[in-house]
Amino acid sequence: MNAIIGQIQAIAWNVWHEPDIMDLLDIVLLTVIIYQLLIHVRQTRVSQTLKGIAILLAATWLSGVLGMRSIHALLSWLINAGPVLLIVLFQSEIRRILEELGNSSMFDGSFVSEEEHTETIIDEMVLAISHMSKRHVGALIVIEEGIRLNDVIATGTRVDGVISQPLLENIFEPKTPLHDGAVVVRGDRVIAAACLLRLSDTTGVGRDLGTRHRAGIGMSEISDATVLIVSEETGIISMAKGGNLVRNLTEVDLRQVLHSLYSVEKKDSRGQVQALLRLRGRRRGGNDEQQTNSKE
């Protein structure tokens, strides 16, 4: 801990005492690198771990100030061993960050073409979901938002294709190789198919809901993603968001939800989705699915 504080003090001294052009350039580059890393980390679940590390550092400092020697010694040991533990625990995340850095994808926005293709994306998704609903073709579509779902994408098959009605329907067509699992959508592209999602273990979920609905709810509980579900049994369209399941979505409701995700003015649109959640309530059960279907 003292070594870290000493390094920070040395950096501060170099900044404020006779900095030259290279020092200023060094600071600017370091700022850009840190900013990009923070942006990337904020879009992954690693951000939750970093919050815990920040609390650990604060607790270590506070225990030292208060003279709690035993606790301070234990926390200091954890901090000293921290870098090695982080590398071991997050080796997959570190590898993905380096891969994205090599592909320059860290500097891309999630919705690179939303202003030009918003209506096309929404139309294609509405047509695909509505058609699958009429044909009773089961579907599970995860629309990524702020938190990157790279760990979920890694469980499936990479697609990386522009969203279209034929693509979505072909993926979920029964007896095709990719139909069993979830599709992950990022912006205007289908990133992966046949992805595995963890099931919700919330006790309030109705027993009559199938596996597909439980997986959708589970995904919405651990991320900020919006999950669209089409029931293979009934053709009913549902949406999972924040652990809540809204059933019996119409095409108008579906279009409203998609506009909330792709609209430039997201603040007002997200308010419409929250209103939809309040109106429909937490419909985690229902008489439209009387039994659990292993395909669901």
N, C-alpha and C positions, 0 to 999 in steps of 0.2 A: 504493500500500500504506500509506504514511504517512497519507494522507488518511482511509482507512478506519479505521485505528487511532485517529486523532484524533476521528472521529465517535463511535466506540464509547466513548472516554473521556469525551466531552461528555455522551453519554446517561447513562453511569454516574454522572457528577457530578450531573446533574439529578435522578436517582433518589434518591441518598443525601443530598442537601442540600436540606432544607426542601421536600419534595414536598407539593402541595396536592391537593384532591379531583380536579381535572381531570387532574393528572399520574397519579394512581392509576387513574382511568378510562381514560386513554390507554394505560397499560401493560396493563390487563386486555384491552382491545379488540385491541391489537397482539398479545398472547399468543394470543388466540382465532384471529385471522387467520392467524398463523404456524402454529399447530397444524393448522388445517384445510388449509392449503396443503401441509404436510408429509404429512398423511394422504393427500391426493389424489396428491401426487407419488410417495409410496411405492407406490401402486397402479398406477403406470405405469412404462414403461421409462426415463423421464427420471431416475428415482432412480439408475440406473447412471451416468448422465452427471454427476449431482451428486456422486457419490462421487469421480469423477475430478477434478472441480473442487476438492473438499476436499483431495485429494492435491496438486493443483497449488498451492493456497494454502500448504499446509504446506511444500512444497518451496521456494517463494519465501521464506518466512520463514527456513527453515533455511539457505538459500544466503546470505541477508543476514547471519545470525549468524556463519556460518563465513567470511565475507569473500570469497565466490566472486563477484566483480564481474560477469563476463561472463554467467554463468548467471543471476545475480540480475537483471541488466538485461533479459535476454531474457524471463524469466518475468514480470517486472513489466510489460513491454510487452504480453504476452499477457493479463494481468489487466486492464490499462487498456482494451484492446480487447475484453475479454470480453463486456460487456453487449450491444454491437452484434452480435457474432458469435452470441451465444445467441438474440437476437431473430430473426436471419436463419435460423439452423438449426432453431429450434423454433417457428416462426411458427404452424404447424398445431396444435401442442400448446397454445400460448398461446390460440389462438382457441377451441379446445375447452374449455379451462378456463373462459374467460369465458362461453361458452355454457352450460356446466353451472352456473356461478355464477348466471346469469340464470334458469335453470330450477330452482335450489335443489337440484339433484341431488347436489351435493358433500356435502350433509349427510344423504344417505340411506345406509343400510347396504346391503351387497350382497344380504343375505338378509332382506328386510324382513318376510316373512311365514312364515319357516321353521317357527316353533313351531306355527302354525295349519294350515299346508298341507303339512308335510313328507311325510306318508304319501301324500297325494293326488298330489303331484309325483312321488314315486318310483313309485307305481302306474302313473301315466299314461306315464312314460318307459319303464318295464319293458314295459308292454303294447305300446307303439308299436315299440320296438326288437325285441322278440320276434316281433311280427307281421311286421315288415319282414324279419327274418331268415328266417322260414318262407317268405316270398314271394320271397326273393332280391332284395330291393330295396336297392340300395346307400345307405348313409347315413354322414354325417360330422358328429358333434355335438361341439362344443367347449364345455366347461363352465368358465366363468370362475371363478377363485378370487381370490387376493390381487391379482394384477397386472391392471389394467384393459386390455382389448383394444380400445380405441377405434379404433386404427389399422386393425385387422382389420375391425371393424364398418363402418368407412367404405368398405370395398371392396365391400360387399354391399348388399342391399336391406333397409331398415328394416322390421321387423315389429312388435316391441313388443307381443306377445300372450302371454297366460297359457299355460303349458305344458299341452298336452292331447294325447291320442293322435291324434285326427283332424287337429290342426294339424301335428304332426310328419310324419304319414304323407302328408298332402297336399303338404307341401313337397318331400319326397323322391320323390313319385310320378314315374315316368319320363315324359319328354316334357312335363312341366310347366315353366313359366318359371324356377322357383327350385330345381329339383332338382339342378342341376350346381353344386356348391360346398358350403361348410360352413355349418352353423347355429351361431350363438353364443348360449349360454344364460347368463343372469345371474340368479341366484336362482331365482325361480319364473316367469321370463318368457323367451320366445324373443325376443332383441333384434334379430337380423338373420339373413337367409338369403342363400344364393348368395355367401358370402364367399370371398375368395381367400386361400389359405395357401401359404407357401413350402414347397418340398419339402425333405426332409432330404438333406443332402449327406454324411452320415456313410458312410464306406466299409464299415462293418460291416452295413449294411442289405442284406438278401437281394435279389438281382436278381429273384426271382420275385414280389416284392411289387409291387402296382399303385400307381398315382398316389395313390389315396385313402389308402392306408396310409402312403405316404411323406409325404404332406401332414400326416397326423395325427402322425407321429413328429416331423416338423419343427416343428410347433406346440408340441409338448411340450418340445422342446429349448430354445426361446427364451422360454418362459413357464412358470408353475406350473400351467397349465390341465390338466384331465383331458379326454382326447379319446376318445370312443367311436366305433367304426367297425363298420359292417356290410358284409361283402363281397358285392358283386353277383354274383360268380362262384359262391361256395359257401354264402353265408348265414351264415358264421362271424362271431361277435361278437368284437371285439378292443378292447383298451384301451391307449392310449399315455399314458405318464406319465414325465416326467423323461428322455425319450429312449429309454425302454424300451417294448417292445411285448409285451403279454400276449395270447396267442391263445386261442381256444376257450373263451370265457367262457360259463358257464351262466346261467340266470335267477337262481339263488342267488348266483353271483358278482356278477352285474350289480346285484342289489339291495344286496349288501354294499358295492360301490363307491359307489353312490348314497347309501347311509346314511352313508358316511364323509364325503361332501360336504355333506349337509344335516342331519346329526345335530347336536344342541346340544352333546353331549359328543364333540367332534371328536378329542380326543387319543387316546382308546381306539380309535375307529373308524379313524383314519388308520393306527394300528398294524396293524389287520387288513388294510388295503390293502397295506402294506409286506410283510406276511407273504405275501399273495397274489402279489406281485411276485417274492418270493424263491422261492416254491414253483413258480411257472410258469417262472421264468427269463426271459432276454431272447430271446424267440422272435421273431426278426425274419425268419425264414424259415419254411419248412414245406412239406409235400407237399400241402397243401390248395389251393394256388394255383400251378399249374405254369407260368403265363405272365403277363406283364405286360399288364394290360388298360387301354387308354387311358381307359376310364370310371372306373377305380378310382383 
